[in-house]
Amino acid sequence: MQKRIIALLLVVLMVVLSGCAGKTTEPSKTNEGTEAVKTQVIKVAFNQPENHPQYKAMQQFGEKVFERTNGAYKIEIFPNELLGPQRETVELVQTGAIGMSIVANSLVENFNKKFSILGLPYIYDSKEHQNAVFTDDTIVGDLFKSTADNNFIVLTAFHAGARNVYTNKAINTPADLKGLKIRIMESDTNIKMMKYMGGVGTPMGQGEVYTATQSGVIDGGENNELIYANMKHYEVAKVYSYTQHLMIPDLLIINKALYEGMSEEHKAIFNEEIKNATTAEVDLWEVDAEVAKKTAQDNGAQFVYPDIKAFQESVKPLHDELTQDPEFKKLYDAIRAKAETVKK
């Protein structure tokens, strides 16, 4: 705990020294060079590189916000964990040291367990279904505001690809996963999910997957095409099976005081443009996923497409378990009902 506090203080110091606080202002100039308005610079923490679809979507968001607010807000994105790991940036947003951060859904679950419903296996039928949920305030509006007592709110949930199993054999049915140790994200839900799917969930850091697979400690992993290609997991796990079991989102959070301090006009612009960015990011992801897939194929990877119905059936007990609470069930039912309104 002491080491974590020290690390957080170092990040805060770096933010302060570099002028990275969410309330930093700078003068915005008119075409004639005269001062027109004070520009509020909002720093955004991000743990991925500049070529990531979410970074690109946030760039578009920033440009639109700057234009539509006449320079009142400028969005500056700091990629590659320059402002610290995701967990620490949540705390920085809470204190107002930075304005916004893109973080894993699982981190926000720590503040409201209902967010776990957004990350259930097979809760979305497609990326279009997921996007329709994330841009529908009647479904996620109250949920996104529910963390306000913790000094931040969720502006949106970004598509983060579909997670699929990769190992050195094709996975076409749950039986094919029997006895296989598959790296998963660290959570009880994911351990149960992999058990229901037929395999053995093995939590470990993403950076350990390559060597663990290479040495036989695990039999493979599960992730989206970008991770599979960018981390060269195709070198140690040659077969990528489209089980499509998870579409866990990443959440854009914003400091509560910063958001509530905006005028109603500016707040409406933020809300509208972040919905546009949420939809645009889905298309950006699709393009990058195809590039990643080709990279993996060019390096000998094989992509297979199992019938996922057996996997969907296998995880139903997990759905039942996590929807015992009536409020959780209400959110779950709203998400599932949205599928009926989305074109496949």
Buried (B, 14 or more C-beta within 10 A) or exposed (E): EEEEEEBBEEBBEBBEEEEBBBBBEEEBEEEEEEEBBEBBBBBBBBBBEEEBBBBBBBBBBBEBBBEBBEBBBBBBBBBEBBBBBBBBBBBBBBBBBBBBBBBBBBBBBEBBEBBBBBBBBBBBBBBBBBBBBBBBEEBBEEBBBBBEEBBBBBBBBBBBBBBBBBBEBBBBBBEBBEEBBBBBBEBEBBBBBBBBBBBBBBEBEEEEBBEBBEEEBBBBBBBBBBBBBBBEBBBBBBBBBBBBBBBBBBBBBBBBEBBEEBEEEBEEBBBEBBBBBBBBBBBBBEEBBEEBBEBBBEEEBBBBEBEBEBBBEBBEEBBEEBBEEEEBBBBBEBBBEBBEEBEE
